[in-house]
């Protein structure tokens, strides 16, 4: 019985050591992610602070545009302005924050609407509506973003949307 108890104690100590090492590993990964987030900035964008009232006004404007798809093609210049504004809000938002999440979702909605202007499809409208709902939910506190992983995801999405906007510019030119 003494040998079994000693073996169990050794096994318990070994498991505790493994768990402690795993926790330390997770802490290092979290710290690495936190160091990466500030490095993921979009170049050439002037950072501005988002006012929730202004963001909600843009969301409502785009929701109205989704309700009348026939106006989307003629609204591309305005959509570009909204995308630029969302990009500046994303650049000026702390990471993580609801402002960053909302501005990135708003930018994604604009991209979906611009895609609709070139290739009308219900899929693009559904994507825009979904992103606008995400943006509104973030601003109203229904989607708390408090982790560095959320911030990293939002920053990476923002950079991806910047590249997609550049491709859209080329596509709209033809």
N, C-alpha and C positions, 0 to 999 in steps of 0.2 A: 504494500500500500504506500510505503514511503517513496519508492521509486516512481510509482505512477503519479503521485502528488508532485514530486520534484520535476518530472518530465512535463507535467501540465504547467507548472510554474515557468519553466524554461520556454515552453511554447507560448505562453501568455506574454512573457517579456519580449520574445521575438516578434510577435504580432504588434505589440506596442511600438517597438522600434521601427518596424515597417510603416506603420501608420504615421508616426512622427516624420519619417523621411518623405512620405507622400505629401503631407501637409506642407513641408518646406519646399518641395518641388512645385506645388500649386502656387505657393506664395511667390516663388521666383517667376513663374509664368505670368502671374497677375502683375507683378512689377514690370516685367518686360513689355507687356501689353500697354500698361500705363505710360511707359516711356515712348512707345511708338505713336500713340494717339496724337500728340502735338506735332509730330513730323509729317502727318498726313494732311497737309494744307494744300488747297488748290492755288496754283500760282496765278498771279495777275488779277486777283479779285480783291477789291477793297472791302475790308471787314466793317460791318455795321451792326449795331444792336437791334435786335428784333423787338418791335412793340407788338404785343399780342393783338391789340385792336387792329393794327395794319395787316397782320397775318390773317386774321379772321375775315377781314374785308376781301383779301385776295382769294381766300378759300371760297367765300360766298360768290365772288365774281366768276370763279372757275366752275362752281357748281351750276350757276345759271347758264354758263356756256355749254356745259354737259347736257342741260335740259333742252337746248336749242342747237343741235349739232350742225344745222345748216349755216350757222354763223362762224363755225370754227375755222374754216379755210381763210376767211377774210380777217380773222383775229390773230393770225400768226405774228405780226409785229408786236401786238400787245402781249402775246404769250412769251415772246423773247424778253420783253421788259420784266415780266413777272419772274421769269427764270433767272435773270440777272439779279433781281432783288432777292430772290430766295438764295442764290449763291452767296451774295454778300452777307445775308443773315447767317448762313451756315458758317461762313468764315469768321463771323464775329461772335458766334455762340460758344459758350464753354462746353467742354466735353467731359463727361456726359451731361446732357440737359434736354429738357422738353423742347427748347427752342431749336436745338440742333436736329432732333428727330422730326419736328414739324417742318422745318425748312427743307430738309432732305425729301420728305414725303411730298411737299408742295412742288418741289422741283421735278420729282418723278411724275406727278400729275400733269405738269406742263409738257413733259416729254411725251406722255401718252396722247395728249391732245394734239400736239404737233404731228405725231405719227398718224393720228386720225385725219388730219388735214391733208396729208399726202396719200394715205391709203385708208379710206373710210372703212371702219370695221367696228362692230359692237364690242369686240374684245378690247379695243383701245379705250372706248368709253367706259367699259367696266373697270379697266385698270385705273383710269383717271379717277373715277368715283371712289374706288377702294383707297387710293393714295390720299385723296382729299379727306376721307373719313379718318384715316390714320393720322393725318396732320391735325385735324380738328380734335380728335381724341387726345392726342399728346398735349395740345394747348389747354384742353379742359381738364387735364389731370387724370384721364382714364388709362393712359399708358405711361406709367412711370419709367423713366430711363435713368437708372442710377448706377449702373455698373460700367466699368471701363470697357468691357466687351461690347456693350451697347454703343458706346462712343466710337470704338474702333470700327464696328459694323457701319455706323452712320457716316463716318469719315470716308470709309472705302466706297460706300454707295455714292457719296457726293462726288468723289473723283471719277467714278464710273459714269455718272450722269453728265459730268463735264465733257467727257470724251464722246458720249452719245449725242450731246448737243452739237458738237463739232461735226459729227457725221450727218446730223440732220441738216445743218447749214448747207453742206454739199448737196444733199439730196433735194432740198428745197430750191436750190439754184438751178436744177435741171428740170 
